[in-house]
Amino acid sequence: MAGADGDDSLYPIAVLIDELRNEDVQPPLESLATVEETVVRDKAVESLRKISQEHSPVDLEVHFEPLVKRLASGDWFTSRTSACGLFSVCYPRVSSTVKAEIRQHFRTLCSDDTPMVRRAAASKLGEFAKVLELEYVKSDIISLFTALASDEQDSVRLLAVEACVSIATLLPQEDLETLVMPTLRQAAEDKSWRVRYMVADKFSELQKAVGPEITKNDLVPAFQNLLKDCEAEVRAAAANKVKEFCENLPEDNREQIIMTHILPCVKELVSDTNQHVKSALASVIMGLSTILGKDNTIEHLLPLFLAQLKDECPEVRLNIISNLDCVNEVIGIRQLSQSLLPAIVELAEDAKWRVRLAIIEYMPLLAGQLGVEFFDEKLNTLCMAWLIDHVYAIREAATCNLMKLVEKFGAEWAQNTIVPKVLGMANDPNYLHRMTTLFCINALSKACGQEITTKQMLPVVLKMSNDQVANVRFNVAKSLQKIGPILDSNALQTEVKPVLEKLASDTDMDVKYFAQEAISESCQQFYFLFLFPFIPFFFLSFFYCPMGVHVQV
C-alpha cells in the first residue's frame, strides 16, 4: 500500500513530464492558468508575467500575445480571469495593431457574464490604465471604469474604487471633474457598505490623486458623510484616515476646514457606540495637535483626549497613551497627567494580560515624557508590581522595561530606586519571584556597570546558589555566566569560580550542566584577562627578536 501511495503522489509529475515531451501540447503555465484552484492560477499568472519580460517585442507578438488571447477567449471563466493579469505586461511592447486587439479583449472581459471575470478585470483596471496612452485612458478606460463602478455586484464596484486612484493620477486636472468625480461621488454614497468602506479606506490616496481644489469642494463633504456613516466598519475606516486627511488639506485654509467641517464629526466619534470606531480614532487623533497648534489643542482637543483616557474600552485608552509624544511636542504632557495616571493604573491592572503587556511596552516612553520625579512618585510601584505578575510574558516584559528605564534615567537612579527592590525579591517565598530577581540582574547588570553589579548584585546571586529549588540554582549558574564579562578578574576567580564548582557537583543534572557551561566560559574570560597585558609583548618578540634568541616571560 505504501508503494502504491508513493506512486499516486508522483502521478502529476509524471503527467507533466509526459506533456513536456509532447510537441503538440499547450505550454504548461497556460494549462496551470486555467485550473480551478485559485492559488495555482495566481502563481501561474505571476510566472507568466515574469517570463514576458524576457521576451523580445517580436517574440511577445508571436508567442505570448496569442497565449493571452487564448486565455481571454477560453470557455472556462478560470482562464478568462487569468488573462486579466497579463494584458498590462505585454501591451507596452507590441505593435499598434496588436494593442488594439488587447484593448478589445480587455473591454470584452469587463462586461463578461461571469462576476468573477468582471472582478478580475476591475482589479487590474488601474494597472492596465497605467500602460495605455492618454487618449485611450479617456476613450476606453473611463467608460469601463464607469460601467464597473455601476456593476450589480458590490464586489466588482469596490474594486473599481481601487482603480479610481490610478486613473485619477493619469488624467489632467481639468478632466478629473467631468470624467472621474461623478463616479467617485456615486461610490461614496453606494448602497453597499463594502463599497463605501473601500472609498473610506482609499480616501487619502484619492485625496492626493485629485488635488486640493477638488478635495476642498468634493472630498471634504464626502469625508464628513463617511465619518457619520450608518455602518460602524465605514466610520472606523474613515476615522483611521482623519489625521492623514487633515495633513493633506491645502495649507491656506487647512485650519478653517478642520475646525468647521472635520472636528464636529470627530467630537461625535469620541463617544461612538462602537469600540472599533473609538479605537481607530484614538490611534490618530493625537496627531491633530501638531496640525492645529497649541491654542486649538488646549481648547478643543484636550477635552477629547481626557474623555478617551477615561473610556471604558482599554484599546481606546492604550491608543491614546501610545501617541502621547504628539501632544507632548505641542502642549507638554503635564496637561494630561492628572487624567493619565488613573488610565495607566487601570490598564496596568487589566484582567487581559495582553493589555497589561501593551502598557508595559509604552512605559519607557511615558517615563521619558513625564520625568523622573513623576515616575518615581506615581509609576515606580506599578513597574515593580509587574515583576510578580502571574503571567510569565508580563514578568519578562517588566524585566526588559526596567533595563530601558535604567538606560533612560541612569545607574545612580537605578542604585537608589530599582536595585534594592529587585534584590529584596531574592527572599520571596515564591520561587518564581526569586527567579525574576535573577532575570532582572541579568538585564540590569550591563546598564548599571561593574561597581554596582559586583558590590550589590553579585553577593545576592552567590547567596541564591544555596536555594532549595533546582530551577533557581541552575538560573544562578546562568546568571553568573551572563554577568561574568562585567565582573573583574579577581571577583571571577575568588567569588564566582568556587560557587560554580560547587554547583557543578550538584545532585540535579540541569544545575550541573549549566554550572559546567558557566565554568568553561568564565575560564576563557579569566585567561583572556590574565594574558591580555602580555599579548603585545608576544607579538613584538615574534617580529623583532633575532634568530636563536629566546624570550622568557
Secondary structure, DSSP 8 states (H G I E B T S, - for coil): -HHHHHHHHHHHHHHHHHHHH-TTS--HHHHHTTSS-HHHHHHHHHHHHHHHTTS-HHHIIIIIHHHHHHHHT-SSHHHHHHHHTTHHHHGGGS-HHHHHHHHHHHHHHHT-SSHHHHHHHHHTHHHHHHHS-HHHIIIIIHHHHHHHHT-SSHHHHHHHHHHHHHHHHHS-HHHHHHHTHHHHHHHHT-SSHHHHHHHHHTHHHHHHHH-HHHIIIIIHHHHHHHHT-SSHHHHHHHHTTHHHHHHTS-GGGHHHHIIIIIHHHHHHHHT-S-HHHHHHHHTTGGGHHHHHHHHHIIIIIHHHHHHHHT-S-HHHHHHHHHTHHHHHHHT-THHHHHHHHHHHHHHHT-SSHHHHHHHHHHHHHHHHHH-HHHIIIIIHHHHHHHTT-SSHHHHHHHHHHHHHHHHHH-HHHIIIIIHHHHHHGGG-SSHHHHHHHHHHHHHHHHHH-HHHIIIIIHHHHHHGGG-SSHHHHHHHHHHHHHHGGGS-HHHIIIIIHHHHHHHHT-SSHHHHHHHHHHHHHHHHHHHHHHHGGGHHHHHHHHHHS-TT-----
